[in-house]
Amino acid sequence: MKKFLVILFLTIILKLGTNNCFAIVENNKISLSQAIDIALKTNPQINILKLNIETSKNDIKLANKLNNPDIFTFQNMGTTGKTEPQQIGVSYDIELFKRAKRKNLAKSNLNLARDSEKFSEYDLILKVKETYIDLLLKKSNLLILDEQRQLALQALEALEKEAKKNKTASKNIQIDIVQAKISYNKAMIEYNKAKNEVIFSQNRFNNVMNTSNVEFDTKEDKLDENYDALLTINPKEDYITFDDVKNYSLNSRYDLKAASQAVISAQENLKVIKSKLIPDIELTGGYGYQTKGYNADKKNEHGAFAGVSLTNIPLFYRYKPEIQNANLEIEKAQLKYKDIEIDAIRNITNAWEKYTIAKETLNFYDDEILKNSKELLEASIESFNKKEIDITSFLVSKRTYFSLILDYQNALSDYYLSYAALLKEMNCDRLSDITNNKNEAQNL
C-alpha cells in the first residue's frame, strides 16, 4: 500500500510541469504584449491626453492667426454732406513681435502635452504588467494547491481502503487516517482560497484593461521562466550597472522632460506678456467721394485716403503684475523640476535595489533551493519506501516541497514585477535599450 502511495505521489509531482491550470475564461486569452496594446487603446485617461495633444496642435494655429480687417463707412447727412465727402474704407491692426512669441509658447505646450501622455502610458503599462503577472501567479498557485489537494485526497482514500481490507489493522493506521484527513482538509481550504484569489486577480486585470463586455485571460496557463513572452530578460544576464540605469533614466523619463518643458513654457509665457509692451499699428485706407446733389459747386470731388496710427500704447499701464507673476511661474516650474528630479533619483534607486534583490533571490532558488528541495523529497520518498519514516512524516515532507514550490513562484513573480517597475521608472521598453544607446554613442 505504501508503495502505491509513493508511485501515486511521484505521478502527480511529474504532472506539475504539464497540467493545465485553472482558468475562469477559456476564450479571449491574450498575451502580455496584446494586453498592453489593448489597454493603451481602451483607457480613457490616455485617450484624453491624446486629445489634449490634438488641442495643443490647434492652439499653435490659433497663436499664429492674423487679425481680421474692419470695413467702415461715413455717410454724412444734411448740410455736413455739402462740405464733407462720404467715405468707405478698411482698417487693419498689425501686431508687432507678438505672434511668433505666442506660437513658441503654443509649441512648448504641445511638447508638454506629449511628454505627459507618454509618461502616463508607461504608468499604465506597469499596471497591465502587474495585474497580468499577478493573475499568472494566482493561477500557478491554484495549480500547485490543486495537485496537493488531489494527492491528499488520494492518500486518504488509499489509507481508508487499506483499513477496510485489513479488519485487524492496528491503531497506527487509524492515526494515519486522521493525519491524512487533517492534511486533506488543510489542502482543501488552501485550494478554495487560491480559487477565490484567481477570480479576484482576473477581475483586477480586466479592470485595468477597462473592459465592460469582454473578460480577458492570460495566454499562459501558469507562471514559468518564459522571459521573452513576459517581456523580461533572463535573470542570469548581468550587463548593466546602476550608473547606466540612472544616467539613462534621467535623460529618458518623460516626467522630467515634461517638467523641463514646463520651465520652457513659463519662459515663453513671460516673453508673450512682455510683448504687450510693444504698441500695435493700425493701418487705415479707403475712398472719399461727393455727389452732385451735395456739392456746392456741383462738382464731383473724390479720392483715396490712407492713415497709420499706433494703438495700445503702454503709457498708463505697464503690465507689471503680469510680468511679476510670469517670473514667479518660472521659479515655481524650476523648483518643481528639481523636486521631480530628486523623487526620480530616489525611485530609480529603490527600483534598482528591488530588481537586484529579486534577481539574486530567483537565481538562488534556481541554483540551490529547488535542487536541494528535490533532493530532500527524493530522500523522503526513499526513507518512506524503506519504512524508515511513517505516513505523517512523509506528508510533512510533501507539504514542505509544495511550500517551496509556492515560494519559488512568488520569487519568480517578484522578479517579473521588479523588472517591470524598473522599466517604468526608466521609461524604456527593455534594459537592452541602454546597451544599444551606449553602443551608438561609442560609434559616434
C-alpha positions in Angstrom: 0.0 0.0 0.0 2.8 2.3 0.9 4.5 1.6 -2.5 1.2 2.5 -4.1 1.2 5.9 -2.3 4.8 6.6 -3.4 4.0 5.8 -7.0 0.9 7.9 -6.9 2.8 10.9 -5.3 5.5 10.7 -8.0 3.0 10.6 -10.8 1.2 13.8 -9.5 4.6 15.6 -9.0 5.5 14.8 -12.6 2.2 16.3 -13.8 3.1 19.7 -12.2 5.0 20.7 -15.3 2.4 19.6 -17.9 -1.0 20.0 -16.3 -3.3 22.9 -17.4 -4.1 25.5 -14.8 -7.5 26.6 -13.7 -8.8 29.5 -15.8 -12.1 31.4 -15.4 -12.4 32.2 -19.1 -11.4 29.9 -21.8 -11.9 32.4 -24.6 -10.3 35.8 -25.1 -6.9 34.7 -23.9 -4.3 37.3 -24.8 -0.5 37.7 -24.4 1.1 40.4 -22.3 2.0 42.4 -25.4 -1.5 42.2 -26.6 -2.9 43.3 -23.2 -0.6 46.4 -23.3 -1.8 47.3 -26.8 -5.5 46.9 -25.8 -5.1 48.8 -22.6 -3.5 51.8 -24.3 -6.4 52.0 -26.7 -9.2 51.5 -24.2 -8.0 53.5 -21.3 -10.0 56.8 -21.2 -7.2 58.8 -19.4 -4.7 58.0 -22.2 -7.3 58.9 -24.8 -8.0 62.2 -23.0 -4.3 63.0 -23.0 -4.1 62.2 -26.7 -7.0 64.6 -27.3 -5.0 67.2 -25.3 -2.2 66.8 -27.9 -4.6 67.5 -30.7 -6.0 70.5 -28.9 -2.4 71.8 -28.4 -1.8 71.4 -32.2 -4.8 73.7 -32.8 -3.5 76.1 -30.2 -0.4 76.6 -32.4 -2.7 77.6 -35.3 -4.6 80.0 -33.0 -1.4 81.6 -31.8 -0.3 82.2 -35.3 -3.6 83.7 -36.5 -3.9 87.0 -38.3 -6.4 89.6 -37.2 -9.4 90.2 -39.4 -9.8 93.6 -41.1 -12.6 96.1 -40.3 -14.7 97.7 -43.0 -16.2 101.2 -42.2 -18.1 103.9 -44.0 -19.0 107.5 -43.2 -22.2 108.8 -44.8 -22.7 112.5 -44.0 -26.2 113.8 -43.8 -27.7 117.3 -44.1 -25.6 120.3 -44.5 -22.5 118.4 -43.4 -22.7 116.4 -46.6 -22.4 119.5 -48.7 -18.9 120.2 -47.5 -17.5 116.8 -46.3 -17.1 113.8 -48.5 -18.7 110.4 -48.0 -16.1 107.7 -47.1 -15.8 104.0 -47.3 -12.6 102.2 -46.2 -10.8 99.4 -44.4 -8.8 99.3 -41.2 -6.4 96.6 -40.1 -4.5 96.1 -36.8 -1.0 94.7 -37.1 0.6 93.1 -34.0 4.3 93.8 -33.7 6.6 91.0 -32.5 3.7 89.1 -30.8 2.6 86.2 -33.0 6.0 84.4 -33.0 6.1 84.5 -29.2 2.6 83.2 -28.8 3.4 80.4 -31.4 6.6 79.4 -29.5 4.5 79.2 -26.3 1.9 77.0 -28.0 4.7 74.7 -29.4 6.1 74.4 -25.9 2.7 73.5 -24.5 2.4 70.8 -27.3 5.7 69.2 -26.2 4.5 69.3 -22.6 1.2 67.5 -23.6 3.2 64.9 -25.5 5.6 64.2 -22.6 2.7 64.0 -20.1 0.9 61.5 -22.3 4.0 59.3 -22.8 4.7 59.3 -19.0 1.1 58.2 -18.3 1.5 55.4 -20.9 4.4 53.9 -19.0 2.4 54.1 -15.8 -0.5 52.2 -17.5 1.9 49.6 -19.0 3.3 48.9 -15.5 -0.3 48.4 -14.2 -1.0 45.9 -17.0 2.2 44.0 -16.3 1.5 43.9 -12.6 -2.1 42.6 -13.0 -1.1 40.1 -15.7 1.8 38.7 -13.7 -0.3 38.6 -10.6 -3.0 36.6 -12.4 -0.5 34.2 -13.7 0.9 33.7 -10.2 -2.5 33.1 -8.7 -3.3 30.5 -11.5 0.0 28.8 -10.8 -0.6 28.7 -7.1 -4.0 27.2 -7.7 -2.4 24.5 -9.9 0.1 23.6 -7.2 -2.6 23.6 -4.5 -4.9 21.5 -6.6 -2.2 18.9 -7.1 -1.6 19.0 -3.3 -5.3 18.6 -2.7 -5.6 15.6 -5.1 -2.6 13.9 -3.5 -4.0 14.4 0.0 -7.4 13.0 -1.1 -6.0 10.0 -2.8 -3.7 9.3 0.1 -6.6 9.4 2.4 -8.7 7.2 0.2 -5.9 4.7 -0.1 -5.5 4.5 3.7 -9.2 4.1 4.2 -9.3 1.3 1.6 -6.4 -0.4 3.3 -8.1 -0.2 6.7 -11.3 -1.8 5.2 -9.3 -4.6 3.7 -7.4 -5.3 7.0 -10.0 -5.6 9.7 -7.3 -6.2 12.3 -5.4 -3.1 11.3 -3.5 -1.5 14.2 -4.3 1.8 15.8 -1.4 3.3 13.8 -3.3 3.2 10.6 -6.2 4.9 12.2 -3.9 7.6 13.4 -2.5 7.8 9.8 -6.1 8.2 8.6 -6.7 11.1 11.0 -3.5 12.7 9.9 -4.4 12.3 6.3 -7.8 13.8 6.9 -6.3 16.8 8.5 -3.8 17.2 5.6 -6.7 16.9 3.1 -8.8 19.5 4.9 -6.0 21.9 5.1 -5.2 21.4 1.4 -8.9 21.9 0.5 -9.0 25.2 2.5 -5.9 26.4 0.7 -7.3 25.4 -2.6 -10.6 27.2 -2.1 -8.7 30.4 -1.1 -6.5 30.1 -4.1 -9.5 29.8 -6.4 -11.0 32.9 -5.0 -7.7 34.7 -5.4 -7.7 33.8 -9.1 -11.2 35.2 -9.6 -10.2 38.4 -7.7 -7.0 38.7 -9.7 -8.7 38.3 -13.0 -11.2 41.0 -12.1 -8.3 43.3 -11.3 -6.7 42.6 -14.6 -9.9 43.3 -16.5 -10.4 46.5 -14.5 -7.0 47.7 -15.8 -8.0 46.6 -19.3 -11.1 48.8 -18.9 -13.5 46.4 -20.5 -17.1 46.0 -19.7 -18.4 43.4 -22.1 -15.3 41.2 -22.5 -13.4 39.1 -20.0 -9.8 38.7 -20.8 -7.5 35.9 -19.5 -3.8 35.4 -19.8 -2.5 33.4 -22.7 -0.2 31.3 -20.5 -1.8 28.9 -18.0 0.9 29.2 -15.4 3.9 31.4 -14.4 7.1 30.0 -15.6 10.5 31.1 -17.0 9.1 32.3 -20.3 11.1 35.6 -20.1 10.6 36.7 -23.7 6.8 36.2 -23.7 6.6 38.2 -20.5 8.8 41.0 -21.8 11.6 40.3 -19.4 15.3 39.4 -19.6 16.9 36.2 -18.2 18.0 36.8 -14.6 21.3 35.2 -15.4 22.1 38.2 -17.7 24.1 40.9 -16.0 25.4 43.6 -18.3 24.4 46.9 -16.8 25.2 48.9 -13.8 23.2 51.3 -11.6 25.1 54.2 -13.1 23.9 53.1 -16.6 20.3 52.9 -15.4 20.5 56.2 -13.6 22.0 58.1 -16.5 19.6 56.6 -19.0 16.6 57.3 -16.8 17.4 61.0 -16.2 17.7 61.5 -19.9 14.6 59.5 -20.9 12.0 59.9 -18.2 9.0 61.7 -19.6 8.0 63.3 -16.3 11.4 65.0 -16.2 11.0 66.0 -19.8 7.6 67.4 -19.1 8.9 69.3 -16.0 11.7 70.8 -18.1 9.2 71.7 -20.8 7.0 73.4 -18.2 10.0 75.6 -17.4 10.4 76.5 -21.1 6.6 77.1 -21.4 6.8 79.5 -18.4 9.7 81.3 -20.0 7.8 81.6 -23.3 4.8 82.9 -21.4 6.9 85.7 -20.0 8.0 86.7 -23.5 4.4 86.8 -24.6 3.4 89.1 -21.7 6.4 91.4 -22.2 5.4 91.7 -25.9 2.3 93.5 -24.7 4.6 96.5 -24.0 5.1 96.9 -27.8 2.4 99.1 -29.4 0.4 97.8 -32.3 -0.1 99.6 -35.6 -3.4 100.3 -37.2 -3.5 100.8 -41.0 -6.4 102.7 -42.5 -7.2 103.2 -46.1 -10.3 104.0 -48.2 -12.1 106.1 -50.7 -13.8 109.5 -50.3 -16.4 110.9 -52.7 -19.1 113.6 -53.1 -22.3 113.5 -55.1 -23.6 116.4 -57.2 -26.6 117.0 -55.0 -24.4 117.5 -52.0 -21.6 119.5 -53.6 -21.9 123.3 -53.5 -20.1 123.9 -56.9 -21.9 121.0 -58.5 -18.5 119.1 -59.0 -17.8 115.6 -58.0 -14.9 115.6 -55.6 -13.4 112.2 -54.9 -10.1 110.5 -54.0 -8.3 107.8 -51.9 -7.0 108.3 -48.3 -4.7 106.4 -46.0 -3.6 106.6 -42.4 -1.3 105.0 -39.8 -1.7 105.1 -36.1 -0.2 103.5 -33.0 -2.6 101.6 -30.7 -2.3 100.0 -27.3 0.5 102.3 -26.2 1.7 101.2 -22.7 1.6 104.6 -21.3 -0.7 104.3 -18.3 -0.4 100.5 -17.7 2.9 98.7 -18.0 1.8 95.1 -17.2 4.0 94.9 -14.1 1.7 92.5 -12.2 1.5 90.1 -15.1 5.3 90.2 -15.6 5.9 89.6 -11.9 3.6 86.6 -11.9 5.2 85.2 -15.0 8.6 85.4 -13.4 7.2 83.7 -10.3 5.8 80.9 -12.5 9.2 80.4 -13.9 10.7 80.0 -10.4 7.9 77.6 -9.5 8.4 75.5 -12.6 12.2 75.3 -11.9 11.6 74.2 -8.2 9.1 71.6 -9.4 11.6 70.3 -11.8 14.2 69.9 -9.0 11.6 68.2 -6.8 10.7 65.7 -9.6 14.3 65.1 -10.3 15.0 64.2 -6.6 12.0 61.9 -6.5 13.0 60.3 -9.8 16.5 59.5 -8.5 15.1 58.1 -5.3 12.5 56.0 -7.2 15.1 54.7 -9.7 17.4 53.7 -6.8 14.6 51.8 -5.0 13.5 50.1 -8.2 17.1 49.1 -9.0 17.6 47.7 -5.5 14.4 45.7 -5.6 15.2 44.4 -9.0 18.7 43.3 -7.9 17.5 41.6 -4.8 14.7 39.8 -6.7 17.1 38.7 -9.4 19.6 37.3 -6.8 16.8 35.6 -4.9 15.4 33.9 -8.1 18.9 32.8 -9.1 19.4 31.4 -5.6 16.2 29.4 -6.0 17.3 28.1 -9.4 20.9 27.2 -8.2 20.3 26.0 -4.7 16.8 25.8 -3.1 14.9 23.9 -5.9 17.8 21.5 -6.3 18.0 20.9 -2.5 14.3 20.5 -2.1 14.1 17.9 -4.9 17.0 16.0 -3.2 15.1 16.2 0.1 11.9 15.0 -1.5 13.7 12.0 -3.1 15.4 11.2 0.2 12.0 11.3 1.9 10.4 9.0 -0.7 13.3 6.6 -0.3 13.0 6.6 3.5 9.3 6.1 3.3 9.8 3.2 0.9 12.3 1.6 3.3 9.7 2.1 6.1 12.2 4.4 7.9 9.5 7.1 8.3 5.8 6.9 8.7 3.0 8.4 6.6 2.8 11.5 8.8 6.5 12.4 8.2 6.0 11.6 4.6 3.1 14.0 4.3 5.0 16.7 6.1 7.9 16.4 3.7 5.4 16.6 0.8 3.8 19.8 2.2 7.3 21.2 2.6 8.1 20.5 -1.0 4.8 22.1 -2.2 5.5 25.1 0.1 8.9 25.6 -1.5 7.4 25.4 -5.0 4.9 28.1 -4.0 7.8 30.2 -2.6 9.6 29.8 -5.8 6.6 31.0 -7.8 6.5 34.1 -5.6 10.2 34.7 -6.2 9.6 34.4 -9.9 6.7 36.8 -9.7 8.8 39.3 -7.7 11.4 39.2 -10.3 9.0 39.9 -13.2 7.3 42.7 -11.2 10.6 44.3 -10.1 11.8 44.3 -13.7 8.6 45.9 -14.9 8.8 48.5 -12.2 12.4 49.3 -13.1 11.4 49.8 -16.7 8.6 52.1 -15.7 11.0 54.3 -13.7 13.4 54.3 -16.6 10.7 55.0 -19.2 12.0 52.3 -21.6 10.8 49.0 -23.0 13.8 46.7 -22.3 17.1 47.0 -20.5 18.8 46.3 -23.7 17.9 49.8 -24.8 20.6 51.0 -22.5 23.4 49.0 -24.1 22.1 49.9 -27.6 22.3 53.6 -26.7 25.8 53.1 -25.3 27.0 51.4 -28.4 25.5 54.1 -30.6 27.3 56.8 -28.6 30.6 54.9 -28.9 30.1 54.6 -32.6 29.6 58.4 -32.9 
